Amino acid sequence: MGQRHDYDVSILSANADMPRSTAARVDGVIVVDPLSDDLRARELMLSALPVVAGEHLPPGLPECEVVAVDHRRALSELLAPEAARGVTRPLLVAPDEHSGWGNLLRDVFDAWAADLGAAPAHGYVRFGGWDDKEGFREVLQPMLQADEEADFVLVSSPYGVLAGLEFLAEHSPTRAVRFASAGPDVGGLLDHVPEVGFVDLPARALGAACAERLIELLEAGRLSPGLRHHAHPSACASPAVNTALNPGQGLPTPLTNRFGMRSLEPSSFVTLQEVRCGKGPCP
Protein backbone atom coordinates (compact mmCIF):
# COMPACT_ATOMS: atom_id res chain seq x y z
CA MET A 1 0.00 0.00 0.00
CA GLY A 2 2.82 2.42 0.86
CA GLN A 3 4.67 1.65 -2.34
CA ARG A 4 1.53 2.16 -4.40
CA HIS A 5 1.21 5.71 -3.06
CA ASP A 6 4.97 6.41 -3.06
CA TYR A 7 5.34 6.50 0.72
CA ASP A 8 8.35 5.07 2.56
CA VAL A 9 7.50 2.68 5.38
CA SER A 10 9.66 2.46 8.51
CA ILE A 11 9.47 0.28 11.61
CA LEU A 12 9.79 2.29 14.82
CA SER A 13 11.45 0.95 17.94
CA ALA A 14 8.84 -0.62 20.20
CA ASN A 15 10.38 -0.69 23.68
CA ALA A 16 7.16 -0.47 25.68
CA ASP A 17 8.92 0.31 28.97
CA MET A 18 11.26 3.12 27.92
CA PRO A 19 10.24 6.53 26.55
CA ARG A 20 11.76 7.68 23.27
CA SER A 21 14.79 9.96 23.51
CA THR A 22 14.06 11.60 20.14
CA ALA A 23 10.93 12.49 18.22
CA ALA A 24 9.82 10.07 15.53
CA ARG A 25 10.88 11.50 12.13
CA VAL A 26 7.84 10.30 10.22
CA ASP A 27 4.67 11.81 8.71
CA GLY A 28 2.24 9.44 10.40
CA VAL A 29 2.11 6.33 12.54
CA ILE A 30 0.28 2.99 12.60
CA VAL A 31 0.13 1.42 16.07
CA VAL A 32 -0.70 -2.27 15.79
CA ASP A 33 -2.53 -3.86 18.75
CA PRO A 34 -2.14 -0.84 21.05
CA LEU A 35 -1.63 -1.61 24.74
CA SER A 36 -2.56 0.85 27.47
CA ASP A 37 0.77 0.38 29.31
CA ASP A 38 2.94 0.79 26.20
CA LEU A 39 4.82 4.04 26.87
CA ARG A 40 6.01 4.56 23.31
CA ALA A 41 2.61 3.93 21.80
CA ARG A 42 1.13 6.47 24.21
CA GLU A 43 3.80 9.04 23.30
CA LEU A 44 3.05 8.67 19.61
CA MET A 45 -0.69 8.89 20.13
CA LEU A 46 -0.27 12.09 22.16
CA SER A 47 1.97 13.67 19.53
CA ALA A 48 0.83 15.93 16.69
CA LEU A 49 1.28 13.08 14.20
CA PRO A 50 -1.75 11.45 12.60
CA VAL A 51 -2.15 7.99 14.11
CA VAL A 52 -4.12 4.94 13.01
CA ALA A 53 -4.52 2.05 15.43
CA GLY A 54 -4.79 -1.47 14.09
CA GLU A 55 -7.32 -3.04 16.47
CA HIS A 56 -9.50 -1.77 19.27
CA LEU A 57 -8.15 0.70 21.81
CA PRO A 58 -8.07 -0.32 25.47
CA PRO A 59 -9.34 2.15 28.07
CA GLY A 60 -6.92 4.90 28.97
CA LEU A 61 -5.31 5.50 25.59
CA PRO A 62 -5.97 8.70 23.62
CA GLU A 63 -8.56 8.25 20.90
CA CYS A 64 -7.36 8.04 17.33
CA GLU A 65 -8.37 6.57 14.00
CA VAL A 66 -9.03 2.84 14.40
CA VAL A 67 -9.22 0.03 11.88
CA ALA A 68 -10.68 -2.84 13.86
CA VAL A 69 -11.62 -6.39 13.02
CA ASP A 70 -15.17 -7.56 13.67
CA HIS A 71 -14.13 -10.07 16.33
CA ARG A 72 -17.58 -9.99 17.87
CA ARG A 73 -19.16 -11.58 14.81
CA ALA A 74 -16.50 -14.26 14.39
CA LEU A 75 -16.53 -15.17 18.07
CA SER A 76 -20.30 -15.42 18.07
CA GLU A 77 -20.10 -17.91 15.21
CA LEU A 78 -17.28 -19.79 16.92
CA LEU A 79 -19.21 -20.08 20.18
CA ALA A 80 -22.64 -20.89 18.76
CA PRO A 81 -22.01 -24.66 18.34
CA GLU A 82 -20.72 -24.87 21.93
CA ALA A 83 -23.96 -23.38 23.23
CA ALA A 84 -25.89 -26.00 21.26
CA ARG A 85 -23.86 -28.72 23.00
CA GLY A 86 -25.05 -27.54 26.38
CA VAL A 87 -21.87 -26.05 27.83
CA THR A 88 -22.25 -25.40 31.55
CA ARG A 89 -18.78 -24.48 32.89
CA PRO A 90 -16.85 -22.34 30.36
CA LEU A 91 -13.36 -20.95 30.93
CA LEU A 92 -11.60 -18.10 29.12
CA VAL A 93 -7.88 -17.34 28.94
CA ALA A 94 -7.20 -14.05 27.18
CA PRO A 95 -4.89 -11.00 27.27
CA ASP A 96 -5.28 -8.78 30.32
CA GLU A 97 -7.04 -5.41 30.58
CA HIS A 98 -4.23 -3.56 28.80
CA SER A 99 -5.37 -5.11 25.50
CA GLY A 100 -8.46 -3.83 23.71
CA TRP A 101 -8.76 -7.20 22.00
CA GLY A 102 -8.60 -9.03 25.32
CA ASN A 103 -11.31 -6.80 26.74
CA LEU A 104 -13.52 -7.45 23.73
CA LEU A 105 -13.02 -11.21 24.09
CA ARG A 106 -14.20 -11.02 27.69
CA ASP A 107 -17.22 -8.91 26.80
CA VAL A 108 -18.37 -11.33 24.10
CA PHE A 109 -17.57 -14.43 26.13
CA ASP A 110 -19.34 -13.17 29.25
CA ALA A 111 -22.46 -12.21 27.28
CA TRP A 112 -22.49 -15.63 25.62
CA ALA A 113 -22.07 -17.39 28.98
CA ALA A 114 -24.82 -15.28 30.54
CA ASP A 115 -27.21 -16.41 27.82
CA LEU A 116 -26.35 -19.98 28.83
CA GLY A 117 -26.94 -19.23 32.49
CA ALA A 118 -23.28 -20.00 33.17
CA ALA A 119 -20.70 -18.09 35.21
CA PRO A 120 -17.38 -18.18 33.33
CA ALA A 121 -13.97 -18.26 34.99
CA HIS A 122 -11.25 -15.96 33.62
CA GLY A 123 -7.53 -16.45 33.26
CA TYR A 124 -5.17 -13.71 32.10
CA VAL A 125 -2.06 -13.75 29.92
CA ARG A 126 0.16 -10.96 28.72
CA PHE A 127 -0.57 -9.84 25.16
CA GLY A 128 2.38 -10.72 22.97
CA GLY A 129 3.04 -14.12 24.50
CA TRP A 130 1.30 -15.69 21.52
CA ASP A 131 3.53 -18.77 21.29
CA ASP A 132 4.31 -19.13 25.01
CA LYS A 133 2.80 -22.55 25.48
CA GLU A 134 4.27 -22.93 28.96
CA GLY A 135 2.83 -19.56 29.95
CA PHE A 136 -0.61 -20.70 28.86
CA ARG A 137 -0.16 -23.93 30.77
CA GLU A 138 0.74 -22.04 33.96
CA VAL A 139 -2.60 -20.25 33.71
CA LEU A 140 -4.73 -23.16 32.52
CA GLN A 141 -3.48 -25.84 34.88
CA PRO A 142 -4.79 -24.33 38.13
CA MET A 143 -8.05 -23.34 36.42
CA LEU A 144 -8.71 -26.88 35.19
CA GLN A 145 -7.67 -28.33 38.55
CA ALA A 146 -9.90 -25.93 40.48
CA ASP A 147 -12.98 -26.70 38.39
CA GLU A 148 -13.24 -30.37 37.52
CA GLU A 149 -16.60 -29.71 35.88
CA ALA A 150 -15.20 -27.27 33.30
CA ASP A 151 -16.33 -28.48 29.88
CA PHE A 152 -15.23 -25.75 27.44
CA VAL A 153 -12.16 -23.50 27.22
CA LEU A 154 -11.63 -20.56 24.89
CA VAL A 155 -8.03 -19.35 24.66
CA SER A 156 -6.49 -16.50 22.70
CA SER A 157 -3.92 -18.63 20.85
CA PRO A 158 -3.66 -22.13 19.38
CA TYR A 159 -0.66 -22.64 21.67
CA GLY A 160 -3.09 -22.31 24.56
CA VAL A 161 -5.20 -25.07 23.03
CA LEU A 162 -2.16 -27.34 22.84
CA ALA A 163 -1.14 -26.48 26.40
CA GLY A 164 -4.56 -27.37 27.76
CA LEU A 165 -4.87 -30.59 25.79
CA GLU A 166 -1.39 -31.72 26.79
CA PHE A 167 -2.08 -31.09 30.47
CA LEU A 168 -5.32 -33.08 30.34
CA ALA A 169 -3.64 -35.93 28.43
CA GLU A 170 -1.03 -36.17 31.17
CA HIS A 171 -3.27 -35.80 34.24
CA SER A 172 -6.88 -36.52 33.25
CA PRO A 173 -6.88 -38.50 29.99
CA THR A 174 -10.54 -39.49 30.30
CA ARG A 175 -11.80 -35.97 30.96
CA ALA A 176 -13.88 -34.44 28.15
CA VAL A 177 -13.10 -30.75 27.66
CA ARG A 178 -13.55 -28.94 24.37
CA PHE A 179 -11.20 -26.15 23.29
CA ALA A 180 -11.32 -23.29 20.79
CA SER A 181 -8.93 -20.50 19.87
CA ALA A 182 -9.88 -16.85 19.39
CA GLY A 183 -6.68 -16.41 17.41
CA PRO A 184 -5.53 -17.85 14.09
CA ASP A 185 -3.96 -21.26 13.63
CA VAL A 186 -0.47 -20.04 12.72
CA GLY A 187 1.62 -22.70 11.04
CA GLY A 188 -1.14 -25.31 11.08
CA LEU A 189 -0.68 -26.17 14.77
CA LEU A 190 -4.23 -27.48 14.96
CA ASP A 191 -4.21 -29.43 11.69
CA HIS A 192 -4.10 -32.74 13.57
CA VAL A 193 -6.36 -31.71 16.44
CA PRO A 194 -9.96 -32.63 15.52
CA GLU A 195 -12.97 -30.46 16.33
CA VAL A 196 -11.07 -27.39 17.51
CA GLY A 197 -12.44 -24.13 16.15
CA PHE A 198 -10.38 -20.99 15.64
CA VAL A 199 -10.69 -17.53 14.15
CA ASP A 200 -8.58 -16.82 11.08
CA LEU A 201 -7.24 -13.26 10.92
CA PRO A 202 -5.02 -12.61 7.89
CA ALA A 203 -2.69 -9.85 9.04
CA ARG A 204 -1.92 -8.59 5.53
CA ALA A 205 -5.48 -7.36 4.95
CA LEU A 206 -5.58 -5.55 8.28
CA GLY A 207 -2.18 -3.93 7.69
CA ALA A 208 -3.18 -2.77 4.23
CA ALA A 209 -6.40 -1.25 5.60
CA CYS A 210 -4.45 0.63 8.29
CA ALA A 211 -2.01 1.98 5.69
CA GLU A 212 -4.84 2.97 3.39
CA ARG A 213 -6.55 4.94 6.14
CA LEU A 214 -3.34 6.68 7.23
CA ILE A 215 -2.55 7.69 3.65
CA GLU A 216 -6.09 9.08 3.32
CA LEU A 217 -5.45 11.27 6.37
CA LEU A 218 -2.06 12.44 5.12
CA GLU A 219 -3.28 13.31 1.65
CA ALA A 220 -6.33 15.08 3.05
CA GLY A 221 -4.04 17.18 5.25
CA ARG A 222 -5.75 16.09 8.46
CA LEU A 223 -2.88 16.80 10.80
CA SER A 224 -4.83 18.22 13.72
CA PRO A 225 -5.27 15.74 16.60
CA GLY A 226 -8.85 16.98 16.94
CA LEU A 227 -9.72 15.45 13.58
CA ARG A 228 -8.35 12.00 14.34
CA HIS A 229 -11.11 10.75 16.58
CA HIS A 230 -12.96 8.41 14.29
CA ALA A 231 -13.24 4.64 14.31
CA HIS A 232 -13.45 2.36 11.29
CA PRO A 233 -14.49 -1.14 12.32
CA SER A 234 -14.17 -3.58 9.49
CA ALA A 235 -17.20 -5.00 7.77
CA CYS A 236 -16.06 -8.54 7.18
CA ALA A 237 -17.73 -11.87 6.72
CA SER A 238 -17.71 -14.93 8.92
CA PRO A 239 -18.12 -17.63 6.27
CA ALA A 240 -19.06 -21.21 6.83
CA VAL A 241 -16.43 -23.52 8.23
CA ASN A 242 -13.55 -24.27 5.87
CA THR A 243 -14.96 -22.15 3.05
CA ALA A 244 -13.79 -18.87 1.57
CA LEU A 245 -15.92 -16.07 0.19
CA ASN A 246 -15.47 -14.44 -3.18
CA PRO A 247 -15.56 -10.64 -3.34
CA GLY A 248 -19.12 -9.38 -3.32
CA GLN A 249 -20.71 -12.63 -2.16
CA GLY A 250 -22.37 -12.99 1.20
CA LEU A 251 -20.98 -9.72 2.57
CA PRO A 252 -22.71 -7.66 5.23
CA THR A 253 -23.59 -4.04 4.65
CA PRO A 254 -20.95 -1.51 5.73
CA LEU A 255 -21.02 -0.82 9.45
CA THR A 256 -21.57 2.61 10.97
CA ASN A 257 -19.40 3.29 13.98
CA ARG A 258 -20.10 5.30 17.12
CA PHE A 259 -18.71 8.46 15.53
CA GLY A 260 -21.22 8.25 12.68
CA MET A 261 -18.62 7.63 9.97
CA ARG A 262 -18.72 4.92 7.37
CA SER A 263 -16.72 1.75 7.76
CA LEU A 264 -14.23 0.47 5.23
CA GLU A 265 -15.83 -1.33 2.34
CA PRO A 266 -16.60 -5.01 3.03
CA SER A 267 -14.68 -6.13 -0.05
CA SER A 268 -11.48 -5.04 1.68
CA PHE A 269 -12.07 -7.66 4.34
CA VAL A 270 -13.47 -10.61 2.45
CA THR A 271 -11.20 -13.11 4.23
CA LEU A 272 -10.31 -11.04 7.27
CA GLN A 273 -12.40 -13.19 9.57
CA GLU A 274 -13.18 -16.81 9.11
CA VAL A 275 -14.15 -19.45 11.62
CA ARG A 276 -12.36 -22.68 10.84
CA CYS A 277 -11.53 -25.96 12.46
CA GLY A 278 -8.52 -28.17 12.58
CA LYS A 279 -8.70 -31.39 10.66
CA GLY A 280 -12.18 -31.81 9.25
CA PRO A 281 -15.25 -29.60 9.67
CA CYS A 282 -16.55 -28.42 13.02
CA PRO A 283 -19.38 -30.73 14.07
C-alpha positions in Angstrom: 0.0 0.0 0.0 2.8 2.4 0.9 4.7 1.7 -2.3 1.5 2.2 -4.4 1.2 5.7 -3.1 5.0 6.4 -3.1 5.3 6.5 0.7 8.3 5.1 2.6 7.5 2.7 5.4 9.7 2.5 8.5 9.5 0.3 11.6 9.8 2.3 14.8 11.4 1.0 17.9 8.8 -0.6 20.2 10.4 -0.7 23.7 7.2 -0.5 25.7 8.9 0.3 29.0 11.3 3.1 27.9 10.2 6.5 26.6 11.8 7.7 23.3 14.8 10.0 23.5 14.1 11.6 20.1 10.9 12.5 18.2 9.8 10.1 15.5 10.9 11.5 12.1 7.8 10.3 10.2 4.7 11.8 8.7 2.2 9.4 10.4 2.1 6.3 12.5 0.3 3.0 12.6 0.1 1.4 16.1 -0.7 -2.3 15.8 -2.5 -3.9 18.7 -2.1 -0.8 21.1 -1.6 -1.6 24.7 -2.6 0.9 27.5 0.8 0.4 29.3 2.9 0.8 26.2 4.8 4.0 26.9 6.0 4.6 23.3 2.6 3.9 21.8 1.1 6.5 24.2 3.8 9.0 23.3 3.1 8.7 19.6 -0.7 8.9 20.1 -0.3 12.1 22.2 2.0 13.7 19.5 0.8 15.9 16.7 1.3 13.1 14.2 -1.8 11.4 12.6 -2.1 8.0 14.1 -4.1 4.9 13.0 -4.5 2.0 15.4 -4.8 -1.5 14.1 -7.3 -3.0 16.5 -9.5 -1.8 19.3 -8.2 0.7 21.8 -8.1 -0.3 25.5 -9.3 2.1 28.1 -6.9 4.9 29.0 -5.3 5.5 25.6 -6.0 8.7 23.6 -8.6 8.3 20.9 -7.4 8.0 17.3 -8.4 6.6 14.0 -9.0 2.8 14.4 -9.2 0.0 11.9 -10.7 -2.8 13.9 -11.6 -6.4 13.0 -15.2 -7.6 13.7 -14.1 -10.1 16.3 -17.6 -10.0 17.9 -19.2 -11.6 14.8 -16.5 -14.3 14.4 -16.5 -15.2 18.1 -20.3 -15.4 18.1 -20.1 -17.9 15.2 -17.3 -19.8 16.9 -19.2 -20.1 20.2 -22.6 -20.9 18.8 -22.0 -24.7 18.3 -20.7 -24.9 21.9 -24.0 -23.4 23.2 -25.9 -26.0 21.3 -23.9 -28.7 23.0 -25.0 -27.5 26.4 -21.9 -26.1 27.8 -22.2 -25.4 31.5 -18.8 -24.5 32.9 -16.9 -22.3 30.4 -13.4 -20.9 30.9 -11.6 -18.1 29.1 -7.9 -17.3 28.9 -7.2 -14.0 27.2 -4.9 -11.0 27.3 -5.3 -8.8 30.3 -7.0 -5.4 30.6 -4.2 -3.6 28.8 -5.4 -5.1 25.5 -8.5 -3.8 23.7 -8.8 -7.2 22.0 -8.6 -9.0 25.3 -11.3 -6.8 26.7 -13.5 -7.4 23.7 -13.0 -11.2 24.1 -14.2 -11.0 27.7 -17.2 -8.9 26.8 -18.4 -11.3 24.1 -17.6 -14.4 26.1 -19.3 -13.2 29.2 -22.5 -12.2 27.3 -22.5 -15.6 25.6 -22.1 -17.4 29.0 -24.8 -15.3 30.5 -27.2 -16.4 27.8 -26.3 -20.0 28.8 -26.9 -19.2 32.5 -23.3 -20.0 33.2 -20.7 -18.1 35.2 -17.4 -18.2 33.3 -14.0 -18.3 35.0 -11.3 -16.0 33.6 -7.5 -16.5 33.3 -5.2 -13.7 32.1 -2.1 -13.8 29.9 0.2 -11.0 28.7 -0.6 -9.8 25.2 2.4 -10.7 23.0 3.0 -14.1 24.5 1.3 -15.7 21.5 3.5 -18.8 21.3 4.3 -19.1 25.0 2.8 -22.6 25.5 4.3 -22.9 29.0 2.8 -19.6 29.9 -0.6 -20.7 28.9 -0.2 -23.9 30.8 0.7 -22.0 34.0 -2.6 -20.2 33.7 -4.7 -23.2 32.5 -3.5 -25.8 34.9 -4.8 -24.3 38.1 -8.1 -23.3 36.4 -8.7 -26.9 35.2 -7.7 -28.3 38.5 -9.9 -25.9 40.5 -13.0 -26.7 38.4 -13.2 -30.4 37.5 -16.6 -29.7 35.9 -15.2 -27.3 33.3 -16.3 -28.5 29.9 -15.2 -25.7 27.4 -12.2 -23.5 27.2 -11.6 -20.6 24.9 -8.0 -19.3 24.7 -6.5 -16.5 22.7 -3.9 -18.6 20.9 -3.7 -22.1 19.4 -0.7 -22.6 21.7 -3.1 -22.3 24.6 -5.2 -25.1 23.0 -2.2 -27.3 22.8 -1.1 -26.5 26.4 -4.6 -27.4 27.8 -4.9 -30.6 25.8 -1.4 -31.7 26.8 -2.1 -31.1 30.5 -5.3 -33.1 30.3 -3.6 -35.9 28.4 -1.0 -36.2 31.2 -3.3 -35.8 34.2 -6.9 -36.5 33.2 -6.9 -38.5 30.0 -10.5 -39.5 30.3 -11.8 -36.0 31.0 -13.9 -34.4 28.1 -13.1 -30.8 27.7 -13.6 -28.9 24.4 -11.2 -26.2 23.3 -11.3 -23.3 20.8 -8.9 -20.5 19.9 -9.9 -16.9 19.4 -6.7 -16.4 17.4 -5.5 -17.9 14.1 -4.0 -21.3 13.6 -0.5 -20.0 12.7 1.6 -22.7 11.0 -1.1 -25.3 11.1 -0.7 -26.2 14.8 -4.2 -27.5 15.0 -4.2 -29.4 11.7 -4.1 -32.7 13.6 -6.4 -31.7 16.4 -10.0 -32.6 15.5 -13.0 -30.5 16.3 -11.1 -27.4 17.5 -12.4 -24.1 16.1 -10.4 -21.0 15.6 -10.7 -17.5 14.1 -8.6 -16.8 11.1 -7.2 -13.3 10.9 -5.0 -12.6 7.9 -2.7 -9.8 9.0 -1.9 -8.6 5.5 -5.5 -7.4 4.9 -5.6 -5.6 8.3 -2.2 -3.9 7.7 -3.2 -2.8 4.2 -6.4 -1.3 5.6 -4.5 0.6 8.3 -2.0 2.0 5.7 -4.8 3.0 3.4 -6.6 4.9 6.1 -3.3 6.7 7.2 -2.6 7.7 3.7 -6.1 9.1 3.3 -5.4 11.3 6.4 -2.1 12.4 5.1 -3.3 13.3 1.7 -6.3 15.1 3.1 -4.0 17.2 5.2 -5.8 16.1 8.5 -2.9 16.8 10.8 -4.8 18.2 13.7 -5.3 15.7 16.6 -8.8 17.0 16.9 -9.7 15.5 13.6 -8.4 12.0 14.3 -11.1 10.8 16.6 -13.0 8.4 14.3 -13.2 4.6 14.3 -13.4 2.4 11.3 -14.5 -1.1 12.3 -14.2 -3.6 9.5 -17.2 -5.0 7.8 -16.1 -8.5 7.2 -17.7 -11.9 6.7 -17.7 -14.9 8.9 -18.1 -17.6 6.3 -19.1 -21.2 6.8 -16.4 -23.5 8.2 -13.6 -24.3 5.9 -15.0 -22.2 3.1 -13.8 -18.9 1.6 -15.9 -16.1 0.2 -15.5 -14.4 -3.2 -15.6 -10.6 -3.3 -19.1 -9.4 -3.3 -20.7 -12.6 -2.2 -22.4 -13.0 1.2 -21.0 -9.7 2.6 -22.7 -7.7 5.2 -23.6 -4.0 4.7 -21.0 -1.5 5.7 -21.0 -0.8 9.4 -21.6 2.6 11.0 -19.4 3.3 14.0 -20.1 5.3 17.1 -18.7 8.5 15.5 -21.2 8.2 12.7 -18.6 7.6 10.0 -18.7 4.9 7.4 -16.7 1.8 7.8 -14.2 0.5 5.2 -15.8 -1.3 2.3 -16.6 -5.0 3.0 -14.7 -6.1 -0.1 -11.5 -5.0 1.7 -12.1 -7.7 4.3 -13.5 -10.6 2.5 -11.2 -13.1 4.2 -10.3 -11.0 7.3 -12.4 -13.2 9.6 -13.2 -16.8 9.1 -14.1 -19.4 11.6 -12.4 -22.7 10.8 -11.5 -26.0 12.5 -8.5 -28.2 12.6 -8.7 -31.4 10.7 -12.2 -31.8 9.3 -15.3 -29.6 9.7 -16.6 -28.4 13.0 -19.4 -30.7 14.1 
